[in-house]
């Protein structure tokens, strides 16, 4: 039995704005995304044989092991794209990324499934095609396949690699309250209803420029997440985490995706570790590298 194990890395949003709602029900975004070292372990085992079998295992979680799971959908999308009619695959995911947290844990797992299948079938498929497959399943999968530091536009289909922030000497703390949750549907509804309170301090184009120039001061000052803006009244713990990160030396701190996870960037590893220690008494918290 052929086996491949990949790390499925979480992402954070340094900048995230919703530009418009599309006719297909999706939203056009402007975002700068960054891969961090917090990761799930995704193992695929491929067996010979006739028939169609996708078996899933998510030990220690309540995730559904059926066709509704993003890993199942990603495998099925890969088989469909390449016209593979007979398959037998076992998918095991060891979760380290908090679920429903705005860190793209599910999308990262789906991306890993697609990449692992391509390795198992030895197709050496180009990145653009793998992203195309991923986009039939979820909007964040394309970025999760590319990884690193990137601008992401459209509904997630346009991913442009930027100067890697992993070389900027920054450290990241990711934290999440175990008591708060965000309804993504509710958050998008508030945006569609015009509940935005604040505009970005700098334009998306200027923020991308700050990333390209590794201007850490502008990167921190330009942090923006429209979901944080519209959900600020209902997430007490989330915004306390943000305040704690700043009090403990974060260059800047912000909610990731639709939340409720929060991350902070630090210029000194010791400060990141100190902030993480202060947070982990009450919250999930991890020091991460930028990948």
C-alpha positions in Angstrom: 0.0 0.0 0.0 1.4 3.4 -1.1 1.5 6.0 1.7 2.1 9.8 1.7 2.0 12.1 4.8 1.9 15.9 4.4 1.7 18.8 6.8 -1.5 20.8 6.2 -0.5 24.4 7.3 -3.0 26.9 8.8 -3.2 30.4 7.3 -3.7 33.9 8.7 -5.1 37.0 7.0 -3.0 40.1 7.4 -5.5 42.0 5.2 -9.0 40.9 4.4 -11.7 43.0 2.7 -14.9 42.0 1.0 -15.2 43.9 -2.3 -18.6 42.7 -3.6 -21.1 39.9 -3.7 -21.1 37.9 -6.9 -24.0 36.6 -8.9 -22.9 33.0 -8.1 -23.4 33.6 -4.4 -19.7 33.9 -3.6 -17.9 37.2 -2.6 -15.0 38.9 -4.2 -12.2 39.5 -1.7 -8.9 41.4 -1.4 -6.6 39.6 1.0 -3.0 39.0 1.9 -2.7 35.5 3.4 0.3 34.0 5.2 1.0 30.3 6.0 2.0 29.6 9.5 3.6 26.5 11.0 0.6 25.3 13.0 -0.4 22.2 11.0 -2.5 19.1 10.8 -1.0 15.8 9.7 -2.7 14.3 6.6 -1.8 10.7 5.6 -3.2 9.1 2.5 -2.8 5.3 1.8 -3.6 4.1 -1.7 -4.5 0.5 -2.4 -5.0 -1.4 -5.7 -8.4 -2.7 -6.5 -11.7 -2.2 -8.3 -14.5 0.0 -7.1 -14.8 3.4 -5.5 -13.7 3.7 -1.9 -12.7 6.8 0.2 -12.3 6.0 3.9 -11.7 8.8 6.4 -10.4 8.9 9.9 -10.2 11.9 12.2 -9.1 10.6 15.6 -10.1 12.7 18.6 -12.6 14.9 16.7 -16.3 14.9 15.9 -15.7 15.6 12.2 -18.1 13.7 9.9 -16.5 10.8 8.1 -18.8 11.0 5.1 -19.2 12.7 1.8 -19.8 16.1 3.4 -16.2 16.3 4.7 -13.9 18.6 2.7 -11.2 15.8 2.5 -13.8 13.5 0.8 -14.8 16.2 -1.6 -11.2 17.0 -2.4 -10.3 13.4 -3.2 -13.5 13.0 -5.3 -12.7 16.2 -7.2 -9.2 14.9 -8.0 -10.5 11.6 -9.2 -13.2 13.3 -11.3 -10.7 15.7 -12.9 -8.4 13.0 -14.1 -11.1 10.5 -14.9 -9.9 7.9 -12.4 -12.8 5.5 -12.0 -11.3 2.9 -9.7 -9.8 4.0 -6.5 -9.3 2.9 -2.9 -7.9 5.4 -0.5 -7.7 5.9 3.2 -7.4 9.4 4.6 -6.3 10.0 8.1 -6.1 13.5 9.6 -4.5 14.3 12.9 -6.0 17.7 13.9 -3.8 20.4 15.5 -5.5 23.4 13.9 -8.6 24.4 15.8 -11.8 23.7 14.0 -14.1 26.5 12.7 -11.5 29.1 13.7 -10.8 31.2 10.6 -7.5 29.5 10.1 -8.5 27.4 7.0 -7.9 24.1 8.7 -10.4 22.3 6.6 -9.1 23.9 3.4 -5.5 23.1 4.4 -6.6 19.4 4.8 -8.3 19.5 1.4 -5.3 21.0 -0.2 -3.0 18.3 1.3 -5.4 15.5 0.1 -5.1 16.9 -3.5 -1.3 17.2 -3.4 -0.9 13.8 -1.7 -3.0 12.1 -4.4 -0.9 13.7 -7.1 2.2 12.3 -5.5 0.6 8.9 -5.1 -0.4 8.8 -8.7 2.9 10.3 -9.8 1.3 12.8 -12.1 3.5 15.8 -11.3 0.6 18.1 -12.1 1.3 21.9 -12.3 0.2 24.1 -9.4 -2.3 26.0 -11.4 -4.2 22.8 -12.3 -4.1 21.6 -8.7 -5.5 25.0 -7.6 -8.2 24.7 -10.3 -9.2 21.3 -8.8 -9.2 22.7 -5.3 -11.4 25.7 -6.2 -14.2 23.3 -7.2 -14.3 22.4 -3.5 -13.5 25.5 -1.5 -12.3 29.1 -2.0 -9.3 28.9 0.3 -7.9 25.7 -1.1 -6.0 27.4 -3.9 -4.0 29.5 -1.5 -3.4 26.5 0.8 -1.9 24.7 -2.2 0.4 27.6 -3.1 1.2 28.6 0.5 3.7 31.2 1.7 2.9 34.9 1.5 0.4 35.8 -1.2 -2.3 38.3 -2.4 -5.6 36.5 -3.0 -8.4 38.1 -5.0 -11.6 37.1 -6.8 -13.3 34.5 -4.8 -9.9 33.0 -4.0 -8.9 31.9 -7.5 -6.3 34.6 -8.1 -3.2 33.8 -5.9 -0.1 35.9 -6.5 3.0 35.0 -4.5 4.6 38.0 -2.7 8.0 38.5 -1.1 8.1 35.9 1.6 7.5 37.3 5.1 9.2 34.2 6.5 12.5 36.1 5.7 11.4 39.2 7.7 12.4 37.7 11.1 8.9 37.9 12.6 7.2 35.5 15.0 3.5 34.7 15.3 1.2 33.8 18.1 -2.1 32.2 17.2 -4.8 32.1 19.9 -8.5 31.2 20.2 -11.2 31.2 22.9 -12.8 27.8 23.4 -16.0 29.5 24.4 -16.7 31.6 21.4 -17.7 30.7 17.8 -18.5 32.6 14.7 -21.3 31.9 12.2 -19.7 32.6 8.9 -23.1 33.0 7.3 -24.1 35.6 9.9 -20.8 37.5 9.5 -21.3 37.7 5.7 -24.9 38.8 6.2 -23.7 41.7 8.3 -21.3 42.7 5.6 -24.0 42.4 2.9 -26.2 44.6 5.1 -23.6 47.3 5.1 -22.6 46.9 8.8 -19.0 48.0 8.2 -17.8 50.5 10.7 -14.3 51.3 9.5 -12.5 51.5 6.2 -8.9 50.1 5.8 -6.2 52.5 6.9 -4.4 51.9 3.6 -5.5 50.5 0.3 -5.0 46.9 -0.6 -2.5 47.9 -3.3 -0.4 49.9 -0.8 -0.6 47.0 1.7 0.7 44.6 -0.9 3.5 47.1 -1.6 4.3 47.1 2.2 4.6 43.3 2.0 6.9 43.5 -1.0 9.1 46.0 0.7 9.0 44.1 4.0 8.0 47.3 5.7 7.1 45.7 9.1 5.9 49.0 10.5 3.4 49.5 7.6 2.5 45.9 7.7 1.4 46.1 11.3 -0.3 49.5 11.0 -2.2 48.4 7.9 -3.7 45.2 9.4 -7.4 45.0 8.4 -10.1 42.4 8.6 -13.7 43.4 7.7 -15.0 40.4 9.7 -13.4 41.8 12.9 -15.0 45.1 12.1 -18.6 43.7 11.8 -18.3 41.2 14.6 -16.7 43.4 17.2 -19.8 43.6 19.4 -20.3 39.9 19.9 -16.8 38.4 20.6 -15.7 39.5 24.1 -13.0 36.8 24.6 -11.6 37.3 21.1 -11.0 41.0 21.6 -9.5 40.4 25.0 -7.0 38.1 23.3 -6.2 40.8 20.9 -5.6 43.3 23.7 -3.4 40.8 25.6 -1.3 40.2 22.5 -0.7 43.9 22.2 0.0 44.3 25.9 2.6 41.6 25.6 4.5 43.2 22.8 2.8 42.3 19.5 3.7 44.6 16.6 0.0 44.2 15.7 -2.8 41.8 16.4 -5.9 40.9 14.5 -8.7 38.2 14.0 -8.0 35.7 11.2 -10.6 35.0 8.5 -14.2 35.1 9.9 -12.7 34.3 13.4 -12.7 33.8 16.2 -9.0 33.0 16.1 -6.6 35.9 16.7 -2.9 36.2 15.8 -0.2 38.7 16.7 3.1 39.3 15.0 6.3 39.9 17.1 9.7 41.0 16.3 11.3 39.1 19.2 10.8 35.4 19.8 11.1 35.9 23.5 8.1 38.3 23.4 6.1 35.8 21.4 6.8 33.0 23.9 5.9 35.3 26.8 2.6 36.3 25.2 1.8 32.7 24.4 2.5 31.7 28.0 0.2 34.5 29.3 -2.6 33.4 27.0 -2.5 29.6 27.3 -3.7 29.8 30.9 -7.2 30.5 29.6 -7.1 30.0 25.8 -5.7 27.8 23.1 -2.4 29.5 22.1 0.6 28.5 20.0 3.9 30.2 18.9 4.2 29.8 15.1 6.8 30.4 12.5 5.8 32.1 9.2 6.2 29.6 6.4 
